[in-house]
Amino acid sequence: MAAQHNGPLLGERDGLRVMACRDCSFAHLETPPDTAALADYYVKDFWREKPGALERMEEQREWWAAIHGDWLELVERYTSGRALLDVGCGYGHFMREASRRDWGAWGIEPNDTAVDHGGTVFHGAWESFLSPDAETEIVRTRFDCVSALWLIEHLTDPLRFLRWCHARLVNGGVLLVVTPNDFSRNQEQANKAIARPYWWVEKTHLNYFTPVTLANLLGRAGFRVVDHLTMFPMELFLMLGHDYTADDEIGRRCHKRVERFDLRMTREERIALYRRWAGAGTGREIVFMAIKDDD
């Protein structure tokens, strides 16, 4: 982020205030947490504070494989190479789907709990990826695709990270970015009918993007967005009275309905639907494929 920040307040919850920063050209927490403490949190506690997350992801494995396969299908339309780096790879589900599609998949994961579940994974932060003690095979590879799934909202300097990704890619390589679509029309409507307004504002989400602000940031880092999808607009359940912000079990039931909805469609139907919804500005996530043009 820039040294100075100013802009109007967008929303606040539990003492966390989000501003639309004129200096950064995207929204972020008005007062970010201590950098060292945040890094330590991701190493030790991030997944520990999500009890049952791995089990739920395994239960949803068919659905995740379908969604990840959709994204990889689009990435493969833009690059013929098969070397992928998944930054913040977590438990490695995206890497496994990529490997199933004949990609050589590597990962970066700082968390002590999650790191052992992937394949070839560098244990550490992306900033230390090129340190002298890093694994040579990973360090010396330039990749055809770098993926950052639900990562950029957590970073203290997202522009620096995107430029780092640019340097890791071959010319014409693809950056796959997935991040929440925040302060959307759907969220603002749902805010009127729920127990916890601005439920999407939380301590580890430092940054809050719209398709426009993320596309602008990608352009500053040397990328050109070539495709845009989204995911199911979960806020619709809130507008219908299913307040999952107050009850995790309601959220799980709603998500099961989304899984069934998505899996009833063919890949081509899902891609077409979520591309249309993204173009209309709806959908819970921003899913961008961005190309690194020739240096």
Backbone torsions as a table, in degrees:
resi	resn	phi	psi	omega
1	MET	NA	160.2	178.3
2	ALA	-70.4	162.4	-176.7
3	ALA	-66.5	-34.7	-179.7
4	GLN	-116.5	144.3	-177.5
5	HIS	-136.1	133.8	173.9
6	ASN	-153.9	150.9	-180.0
7	GLY	160.8	170.6	-176.5
8	PRO	-72.7	152.9	176.1
9	LEU	-74.8	130.7	177.9
10	LEU	-96.4	-36.3	-178.4
11	GLY	-179.8	163.4	-179.8
12	GLU	-151.0	150.8	177.7
13	ARG	-155.7	134.7	175.8
14	ASP	51.7	40.5	177.8
15	GLY	81.6	-0.7	177.2
16	LEU	-96.6	126.3	-177.2
17	ARG	-117.6	130.6	179.9
18	VAL	-108.0	129.0	179.7
19	MET	-115.0	146.6	172.7
20	ALA	-86.0	91.6	-168.7
21	CYS	-74.8	121.7	177.8
22	ARG	-71.3	-30.1	-178.5
23	ASP	-72.1	-40.5	-177.7
24	CYS	-89.9	-21.5	-177.0
25	SER	68.6	23.6	169.0
26	PHE	-154.0	165.4	-177.1
27	ALA	-85.5	146.1	175.9
28	HIS	-155.8	169.0	176.8
29	LEU	-58.8	139.0	179.3
30	GLU	-63.4	-39.7	179.1
31	THR	-124.6	97.6	179.9
32	PRO	-70.0	156.9	179.8
33	PRO	-72.9	168.9	176.5
34	ASP	-61.4	131.9	-173.9
35	THR	-63.3	-45.2	-178.6
36	ALA	-65.1	-42.5	179.4
37	ALA	-65.1	-37.6	179.4
38	LEU	-65.5	-44.2	178.5
39	ALA	-60.0	-41.8	179.3
40	ASP	-65.0	-36.7	178.3
41	TYR	-61.6	-43.7	-179.1
42	TYR	-68.4	-31.5	178.2
43	VAL	-70.6	-43.3	-168.7
44	LYS	-103.2	-39.3	-162.6
45	ASP	-118.1	-15.0	-170.7
46	PHE	-55.0	-52.5	-179.1
47	TRP	-80.2	-25.5	176.8
48	ARG	-64.8	-28.0	178.8
49	GLU	-85.1	6.8	175.8
50	LYS	-121.1	64.8	-176.6
51	PRO	-60.0	134.4	179.7
52	GLY	82.4	1.0	-176.5
53	ALA	-62.8	-45.1	-179.3
54	LEU	-63.7	-42.4	180.0
55	GLU	-62.0	-41.7	178.4
56	ARG	-65.2	-40.3	178.7
57	MET	-63.8	-36.8	177.2
58	GLU	-68.1	-38.9	176.4
59	GLU	-62.3	-32.9	-178.6
60	GLN	-94.1	17.1	-169.6
61	ARG	-57.7	-41.4	179.6
62	GLU	-61.7	-43.0	-179.8
63	TRP	-66.6	-46.7	179.3
64	TRP	-60.6	-40.2	179.1
65	ALA	-61.2	-38.7	178.8
66	ALA	-66.7	-46.8	-178.5
67	ILE	-66.6	-47.3	177.6
68	HIS	-61.3	-38.1	177.8
69	GLY	-64.0	-37.3	175.6
70	ASP	-57.6	-48.3	-176.9
71	TRP	-65.8	-42.1	179.1
72	LEU	-66.1	-35.7	175.9
73	GLU	-56.4	-41.9	179.6
74	LEU	-72.8	-42.2	177.2
75	VAL	-56.5	-41.3	-177.2
76	GLU	-67.2	-17.2	175.7
77	ARG	-75.0	-16.9	-175.4
78	TYR	-109.9	-13.8	-179.4
79	THR	-142.8	140.2	-179.9
80	SER	-93.4	-15.1	-179.9
81	GLY	-73.9	169.3	-175.5
82	ARG	-136.5	37.1	175.3
83	ALA	-111.0	120.5	-173.6
84	LEU	-125.7	138.3	173.7
85	LEU	-119.4	118.6	179.1
86	ASP	-103.3	111.1	-175.4
87	VAL	-90.9	125.9	-172.5
88	GLY	72.6	51.4	-167.8
89	CYS	-76.3	-8.4	176.8
90	GLY	58.7	-129.1	-178.1
91	TYR	-85.5	3.9	170.3
92	GLY	86.0	16.4	-177.8
93	HIS	-65.5	-40.2	179.6
94	PHE	-67.9	-39.9	177.1
95	MET	-60.5	-40.1	-179.3
96	ARG	-65.9	-40.1	177.8
97	GLU	-66.7	-39.0	176.8
98	ALA	-62.3	-43.7	178.6
99	SER	-61.5	-38.3	178.1
100	ARG	-62.1	-27.4	179.1
101	ARG	-96.7	20.8	173.6
102	ASP	71.9	27.5	169.9
103	TRP	-88.4	147.0	164.3
104	GLY	-85.4	110.5	-169.8
105	ALA	-110.7	127.5	173.9
106	TRP	-119.3	159.8	179.8
107	GLY	-138.8	163.1	171.2
108	ILE	-127.4	127.8	-179.1
109	GLU	-148.8	121.5	179.9
110	PRO	-81.9	-20.9	-168.6
111	ASN	-78.6	132.0	-178.2
112	ASP	-63.7	-33.4	-176.2
113	THR	-76.3	-40.9	-172.2
114	ALA	-86.7	-24.1	-165.7
115	VAL	-62.6	-29.9	-175.6
116	ASP	-80.4	-0.6	-175.7
117	HIS	-94.1	-11.0	-178.0
118	GLY	-92.2	-163.3	176.8
119	GLY	-96.5	-110.0	177.1
120	THR	-83.4	102.1	-171.7
121	VAL	-127.6	130.7	171.9
122	PHE	-82.3	122.2	-178.5
123	HIS	-89.8	101.8	-179.6
124	GLY	162.1	-174.1	179.3
125	ALA	-86.9	156.2	-179.7
126	TRP	-61.6	-30.7	-179.1
127	GLU	-64.0	-27.8	-177.6
128	SER	-98.1	9.8	-175.0
129	PHE	-58.8	-32.2	-177.8
130	LEU	-98.8	17.2	179.9
131	SER	-66.3	155.0	-175.5
132	PRO	-58.7	-25.7	-177.8
133	ASP	-93.5	8.1	178.3
134	ALA	-72.8	158.8	-177.9
135	GLU	-68.9	127.0	-173.6
136	THR	-59.1	-40.2	-176.3
137	GLU	-59.0	-40.8	-179.4
138	ILE	-75.5	-46.3	-171.9
139	VAL	-60.2	-39.1	-173.1
140	ARG	-86.0	-1.1	-178.2
141	THR	-90.9	131.9	165.1
142	ARG	-98.6	142.9	-165.0
143	PHE	-108.3	152.1	175.4
144	ASP	-82.5	-25.4	175.9
145	CYS	-143.8	134.3	167.1
146	VAL	-114.1	128.9	178.8
147	SER	-113.6	141.3	177.5
148	ALA	-136.5	92.3	-173.8
149	LEU	-99.9	114.5	-178.6
150	TRP	54.2	50.0	-179.3
151	LEU	-120.6	-45.0	-167.8
152	ILE	-64.5	-25.5	178.0
153	GLU	-68.7	-16.9	-177.5
154	HIS	-93.9	-6.3	-167.3
155	LEU	-93.4	143.3	178.7
156	THR	-73.7	-23.9	-178.9
157	ASP	-140.3	78.5	-175.6
158	PRO	-63.9	-31.4	179.0
159	LEU	-66.5	-43.0	176.2
160	ARG	-59.3	-41.5	179.0
161	PHE	-62.6	-44.5	-179.3
162	LEU	-63.6	-37.7	176.1
163	ARG	-66.8	-35.5	174.9
164	TRP	-62.0	-44.0	176.9
165	CYS	-60.5	-42.0	179.3
166	HIS	-56.5	-42.0	-179.6
167	ALA	-71.0	-22.4	-178.8
168	ARG	-84.6	-13.3	-174.0
169	LEU	-95.4	149.0	168.3
170	VAL	-69.9	160.6	173.0
171	ASN	-59.4	131.2	-176.2
172	GLY	84.1	0.5	179.4
173	GLY	-69.4	164.3	-173.7
174	VAL	-113.0	132.4	168.7
175	LEU	-100.7	122.3	175.0
176	LEU	-102.4	116.3	-178.6
177	VAL	-119.3	129.5	173.1
178	VAL	-126.9	129.2	-179.1
179	THR	-153.6	155.6	179.3
180	PRO	-60.7	143.7	174.1
181	ASN	-92.5	98.5	-168.0
182	ASP	-109.1	155.3	-175.2
183	PHE	58.0	40.9	179.5
184	SER	-85.1	169.9	176.9
185	ARG	-60.7	-41.4	179.7
186	ASN	-62.2	-41.9	179.5
187	GLN	-65.0	-42.2	-179.2
188	GLU	-64.6	-36.6	176.4
189	GLN	-68.2	-43.6	-179.1
190	ALA	-65.0	-30.3	179.7
191	ASN	-53.9	-28.6	-175.1
192	LYS	-77.3	-10.4	-170.0
193	ALA	-126.8	16.0	-172.4
194	ILE	-127.1	167.2	-177.6
195	ALA	-78.4	-27.3	-173.7
196	ARG	-126.6	79.9	178.7
197	PRO	-56.5	147.7	-176.4
198	TYR	57.4	41.9	-178.8
199	TRP	-60.5	-23.4	-177.2
200	TRP	-78.5	-10.6	177.2
201	VAL	-82.4	119.6	-179.3
202	GLU	-149.7	164.4	-164.4
203	LYS	-64.5	-30.0	-178.3
204	THR	-90.5	-9.5	175.6
205	HIS	-91.7	97.4	-178.8
206	LEU	-79.2	-31.4	-172.7
207	ASN	-121.3	150.1	-175.8
208	TYR	-136.9	115.4	-171.1
209	PHE	-111.8	152.3	163.0
210	THR	-111.4	165.9	176.0
211	PRO	-55.4	-37.2	-178.6
212	VAL	-68.9	-47.9	-177.2
213	THR	-68.1	-34.7	178.4
214	LEU	-70.9	-40.7	177.9
215	ALA	-61.6	-40.0	178.0
216	ASN	-63.2	-43.1	-179.9
217	LEU	-64.8	-40.4	177.1
218	LEU	-62.2	-39.7	177.3
219	GLY	-61.8	-39.9	177.8
220	ARG	-64.3	-26.5	-179.6
221	ALA	-89.7	-0.1	176.7
222	GLY	97.1	18.8	-179.6
223	PHE	-109.7	156.7	175.2
224	ARG	-124.8	119.2	-179.8
225	VAL	-70.6	127.9	-178.2
226	VAL	-116.4	-14.6	176.6
227	ASP	-154.5	151.7	-174.0
228	HIS	-145.1	117.0	174.3
229	LEU	-120.4	178.8	173.2
230	THR	-141.7	-169.4	172.9
231	MET	-128.9	172.9	-173.0
232	PHE	-53.7	134.5	179.3
233	PRO	-75.4	88.9	-176.1
234	MET	-59.2	-23.4	-179.3
235	GLU	-61.0	-22.1	178.2
236	LEU	-59.6	-35.2	177.5
237	PHE	-63.5	-39.4	178.5
238	LEU	-63.2	-41.4	179.7
239	MET	-66.6	-23.6	178.6
240	LEU	-91.0	5.0	175.2
241	GLY	96.6	5.6	178.5
242	HIS	-95.3	87.5	-169.6
243	ASP	-84.3	84.0	179.7
244	TYR	-73.8	-8.9	175.7
245	THR	-70.9	-19.4	-179.0
246	ALA	-105.0	-8.0	-174.1
247	ASP	-153.7	110.9	-178.4
248	ASP	-61.3	-31.9	-179.0
249	GLU	-66.0	-37.6	174.7
250	ILE	-61.2	-41.8	178.9
251	GLY	-60.9	-41.7	179.5
252	ARG	-64.3	-40.6	179.2
253	ARG	-66.1	-40.4	177.8
254	CYS	-62.8	-41.7	-178.1
255	HIS	-66.9	-34.9	175.9
256	LYS	-59.6	-38.9	177.8
257	ARG	-64.9	-38.7	177.0
258	VAL	-64.2	-42.9	179.2
259	GLU	-58.7	-45.5	179.7
260	ARG	-64.0	-41.3	178.8
261	PHE	-59.3	-48.6	-177.5
262	ASP	-66.3	-41.0	-174.3
263	LEU	-75.7	-14.2	174.6
264	ARG	-73.9	-19.3	-178.5
265	MET	-91.2	156.3	169.0
266	THR	-76.5	166.0	177.1
267	ARG	-56.4	-45.6	-178.7
268	GLU	-62.2	-38.8	178.8
269	GLU	-67.0	-43.0	179.2
270	ARG	-62.3	-47.6	-178.8
271	ILE	-60.0	-44.9	-178.7
272	ALA	-63.7	-43.1	-179.7
273	LEU	-63.6	-49.3	-175.0
274	TYR	-74.1	-20.7	171.6
275	ARG	-72.9	-40.5	177.4
276	ARG	-63.8	-46.0	-179.4
277	TRP	-64.5	-37.4	176.8
278	ALA	-62.8	-41.9	178.9
279	GLY	-64.2	-26.8	179.0
280	ALA	-87.4	-1.6	177.6
281	GLY	82.7	12.2	178.3
282	THR	-105.4	178.3	-179.0
283	GLY	104.1	145.1	-174.0
284	ARG	-76.3	-27.9	-175.0
285	GLU	-122.4	158.8	167.8
286	ILE	-102.2	123.2	177.1
287	VAL	-120.2	107.2	-177.3
288	PHE	-113.9	136.0	163.1
289	MET	-106.0	123.2	-176.1
290	ALA	-128.1	136.5	-176.6
291	ILE	-97.1	139.2	167.9
292	LYS	-88.0	109.2	176.8
293	ASP	-71.0	164.4	-177.8
294	ASP	-54.1	139.7	177.3
295	ASP	-63.3	NA	NA
